[in-house]
Amino acid sequence: IYGYISLMKSEDDANARYDLTCVVLALAAYQAEQGEYPTELVILVPKYISELPIDRFNGKPLQYSLTKNRYLLYSSGRNGKDDEGEADDVVVRYEEEAPEDSEEEPFEQGEERN
């Protein structure tokens, strides 16, 4: 039974990563056309993605936050809680290289998010 439970957890994580990957591709297509990332994921529908995937772990929308040159996209993970991209959340962090005069710091583990 332990092996089966472990396999199911792996499948859940893989499905969440697949959903995030679909959104990442839509974000990249939007950015290529518009020159910037959208402020909200709903802007991607229907031109860049037919519908936004729902977080498989809590049934809510995926979490997305955007700053000047980076975004954070994540699913709540197996615990079903929004841990702001930490703990067991399934996370994609994307960061463009910031201009040298930028005051924005790179992502760091445990960093507070707005």
N, C-alpha and C positions, 0 to 999 in steps of 0.2 A: 504494500500500500504506500509506503514512503516514496518508492520510486515513481509511482503513478502521480502522487501529489507534486513531487518535484518536477515531473514532466509537464503537468498542467500549469505550474507557475512559470516555467520556461516558455510555454506556448502563449500564456497571457502577456508576458513581457515582450515576446516577439511580435504579437499582434499590436501592442501599443506602439512599438518602434515602427512598425509598418505604417500605422496611422500618422505618426509624427513625420515620417519620411514623405508621405503624400502631401502633407501641409508644407513641409520644407521646400518641396519641388514647386508648389504653387507660389510660395513666397519668392523663390528665386525667379520664376517667370514674371511675376508682378514687378519685382525690382529691376529686371532687365528691361521691361517696357517703360516703367514709370520713373526710374532713376532713384527710387527710394522704397522703403518697406512700408506696408500699410499700417495705419495706426491701430486697426482692429482686424481680426481674421475674417469677419463677415464680409469685408470688402472684396475678398477673393472669390466669393460666390456670385454668379455661376461661371464667370469667365475663366478663372484659373483652376477651380476645383468645383465639381458639381454640387457637393455638399460637404460641410465640415464634419469630420468624424467626432463622435462623442467619446469622452474619456471612458474607456472600458472598465475602469475600476470604480468609478463613482457615479457614472451616468450624467455627468455635467459636462459643459464645454471644456475643451483643452485650455490650459492657461497660456497666455501670451503677453509678454511685455516688451516694449521697444524703447530704446534710448537712441541717441544720435547715431551711433555707428554699430549697434549690436542689438540682438534680440534674444529672448529666453522663451522657449516653448516647451511645455511639459504636461505630462499626465500625472495624476496623483499617485500612481503606483499601487502596489498591493494593499497598503494600509488604508487606501481610499481617502486619505487626508491630503489637503493642500499644504505641503511642507515647503512651499515657495522654491521649488526646484532642488530641494535637499532630501535627506533621509532616503526613502526608497522610491522617490519620484523618478519617473522615466523622463530623461531630460535631453533637450538639444539646446546648446548654447552656441550662438553664432556671433562672431565678432570680426568686423572688417578692420583692417589696419587703420588705426586712428592717425590723423595728421600729427606731425610732431608738435604743433602748437596746441593740441587738444589737451584739456584738463581732465578728460574722462579716463578713469583707471580701468585696466583690464579686469575681467571677471576673476574673482577669487573664491575658493571654496568657503562656504559659510557666510558670504557677503550678504548684507541686508539688501532687499529689493524694495523699490517703491511700488 
